[in-house]
């Protein structure tokens, strides 16, 4: 934020994705109230509609690759040539 804008960025994250949830209504209410202030830039992120990867792995060696099913747990994934 080096464009001379001194506003604080407020991101409201709605984590519930189930049907009949109330979180989005509460988040929109809060965002409406916060937008009345000139010192906030407000975004609402709804995880029910936000794009997230289909596969998330805790193993940093996989780097987003789909599981290959050939590696025993704890061993490195097979090396794939970029060529």
Backbone as numpy.savetxt, mean C-alpha at the origin, in Angstrom:
# Nx Ny Nz CAx CAy CAz Cx Cy Cz
9.06 17.47 -1.10 8.22 18.66 -1.10 9.09 19.91 -1.10
9.83 20.09 -2.12 10.72 21.23 -2.20 10.19 22.25 -3.19
8.87 22.33 -3.34 8.27 23.26 -4.29 7.69 24.49 -3.61
8.10 24.73 -2.35 7.60 25.89 -1.65 6.29 25.64 -0.92
5.74 24.44 -1.04 4.49 24.10 -0.38 4.80 23.59 1.03
4.37 24.32 2.03 4.66 23.95 3.41 3.55 23.12 4.06
2.60 22.65 3.24 1.50 21.87 3.81 1.97 20.49 4.24
1.34 19.98 5.28 1.60 18.62 5.73 0.76 17.66 4.90
1.32 16.51 4.59 0.57 15.52 3.82 -0.04 14.52 4.80
-1.34 14.41 4.76 -2.08 13.48 5.62 -2.65 12.39 4.73
-2.25 11.15 4.98 -2.76 10.01 4.24 -3.62 9.20 5.20
-4.87 9.01 4.83 -5.80 8.22 5.64 -5.93 6.87 4.95
-5.52 5.83 5.65 -5.49 4.48 5.09 -6.65 3.67 5.65
-7.50 3.19 4.74 -8.64 2.35 5.13 -8.21 0.91 4.93
-8.07 0.17 6.02 -7.55 -1.19 5.94 -8.60 -2.27 5.82
-9.82 -2.01 6.24 -10.87 -3.03 6.16 -11.34 -3.20 4.72
-11.51 -4.44 4.31 -11.95 -4.70 2.94 -13.22 -5.53 2.89
-13.79 -5.81 4.03 -14.98 -6.67 4.04 -16.24 -5.88 3.68
-17.24 -6.59 3.25 -18.52 -5.96 2.88 -19.20 -5.41 4.13
-19.81 -4.26 4.00 -20.52 -3.65 5.11 -19.61 -2.90 6.08
-18.42 -2.61 5.66 -17.46 -1.93 6.53 -17.84 -0.47 6.72
-17.36 0.12 7.81 -17.66 1.50 8.13 -16.44 2.40 7.94
-15.27 1.81 7.81 -14.02 2.57 7.77 -13.95 3.62 6.68
-14.49 3.30 5.49 -14.42 4.26 4.39 -15.25 5.50 4.70
-16.42 5.32 5.27 -17.26 6.49 5.63 -16.56 7.35 6.67
-15.94 6.73 7.65 -15.21 7.48 8.67 -14.01 8.19 8.07
-13.30 7.52 7.15 -12.13 8.13 6.52 -12.53 9.32 5.67
-13.61 9.20 4.92 -14.07 10.32 4.09 -14.52 11.49 4.96
-15.16 11.20 6.08 -15.56 12.27 7.00 -14.33 13.00 7.52
-13.33 12.23 7.96 -12.11 12.85 8.47 -11.40 13.65 7.37
-11.36 13.11 6.16 -10.71 13.81 5.05 -11.42 15.12 4.74
-12.74 15.11 4.77 -13.51 16.33 4.52 -13.19 17.39 5.56
-13.11 16.97 6.81 -12.78 17.91 7.89 -11.35 18.44 7.73
-10.41 17.54 7.40 -9.01 17.95 7.28 -8.81 18.88 6.09
-9.57 18.67 5.02 -9.43 19.53 3.82 -9.92 20.96 4.06
-10.64 21.18 5.13 -11.06 22.54 5.48 -9.87 23.38 5.94
-8.81 22.71 6.33 -7.60 23.40 6.76 -6.68 23.60 5.56
-6.07 24.75 5.49 -5.19 25.05 4.36 -3.79 24.46 4.54
-3.48 23.95 5.74 -2.13 23.44 5.99 -2.01 21.93 5.81
-3.06 21.28 5.25 -3.02 19.84 5.00 -3.26 19.54 3.53
-2.51 18.59 3.01 -2.79 17.95 1.73 -3.29 16.56 2.10
-4.50 16.19 1.71 -5.14 14.98 2.20 -5.37 13.97 1.09
-5.02 12.72 1.37 -5.31 11.60 0.47 -5.98 10.49 1.28
-6.93 9.81 0.65 -7.55 8.63 1.25 -7.17 7.44 0.39
-6.59 6.42 1.00 -6.23 5.19 0.29 -7.08 4.07 0.86
-7.87 3.46 -0.01 -8.76 2.36 0.36 -8.14 1.06 -0.13
-7.72 0.21 0.80 -7.05 -1.03 0.41 -7.98 -2.00 -0.31
-9.28 -1.79 -0.21 -10.22 -2.66 -0.94 -10.17 -2.38 -2.44
-9.76 -1.18 -2.83 -9.71 -0.84 -4.25 -8.31 -0.52 -4.74
-7.35 -0.41 -3.84 -5.97 -0.10 -4.23 -5.33 -1.33 -4.86
-4.47 -1.09 -5.86 -3.77 -2.20 -6.48 -2.65 -2.64 -5.56
-2.63 -3.93 -5.26 -1.54 -4.53 -4.49 -1.07 -5.76 -5.26
0.18 -6.13 -5.14 0.64 -7.33 -5.84 -0.14 -8.56 -5.38
-0.35 -9.49 -6.31 -1.05 -10.72 -5.96 -0.21 -11.61 -5.06
1.09 -11.51 -5.18 1.99 -12.36 -4.42 2.96 -11.48 -3.66
3.00 -11.67 -2.37 3.96 -10.95 -1.55 4.75 -12.00 -0.78
6.05 -11.92 -0.83 6.90 -12.89 -0.16 7.76 -12.19 0.87
8.03 -12.90 1.95 8.90 -12.35 2.98 10.36 -12.65 2.66
10.62 -13.47 1.66 11.98 -13.84 1.30 12.53 -12.83 0.30
13.46 -11.95 0.71 13.95 -10.91 -0.21 14.71 -11.48 -1.40
15.16 -12.73 -1.31 15.90 -13.33 -2.43 14.99 -13.59 -3.62
13.69 -13.72 -3.40 12.78 -14.03 -4.50 12.50 -12.81 -5.36
12.60 -11.62 -4.79 12.43 -10.36 -5.52 11.19 -10.35 -6.40
10.07 -10.80 -5.86 8.80 -10.71 -6.57 8.55 -11.82 -7.55
9.48 -12.76 -7.70 9.25 -13.88 -8.62 8.23 -14.83 -8.01
7.43 -15.48 -8.83 6.49 -16.45 -8.28 7.24 -17.64 -7.69
6.65 -18.31 -6.70 7.34 -19.44 -6.10 7.57 -20.53 -7.14
8.76 -21.10 -7.11 9.10 -22.09 -8.12 8.74 -23.50 -7.66
8.60 -23.69 -6.35 8.24 -25.00 -5.83 9.38 -25.99 -5.84
10.57 -25.60 -6.28 11.69 -26.53 -6.32 12.69 -26.30 -5.21
12.59 -25.19 -4.50 13.57 -24.88 -3.46 13.05 -25.35 -2.11
13.88 -26.10 -1.37 13.49 -26.36 0.01 13.54 -25.05 0.79
12.77 -24.96 1.82 12.72 -23.74 2.63 14.12 -23.40 3.13
14.51 -22.15 2.94 15.79 -21.68 3.40 16.89 -21.73 2.35
16.66 -22.39 1.24 17.69 -22.42 0.20 17.40 -21.32 -0.81
18.44 -20.84 -1.49 18.21 -19.75 -2.45 17.39 -20.23 -3.64
16.63 -19.34 -4.25 15.88 -19.70 -5.44 16.83 -19.98 -6.60
16.37 -20.68 -7.60 17.26 -20.97 -8.73 17.68 -19.68 -9.43
18.89 -19.66 -9.91 19.41 -18.50 -10.62 18.89 -18.53 -12.06
18.35 -17.41 -12.48 17.83 -17.29 -13.83 18.66 -16.27 -14.57
19.12 -16.63 -15.71 19.95 -15.72 -16.49 19.11 -14.60 -17.08
19.58 -13.35 -16.97 18.82 -12.24 -17.58 18.96 -12.22 -19.08
19.77 -13.09 -19.68 20.00 -13.10 -21.12 19.14 -14.12 -21.72
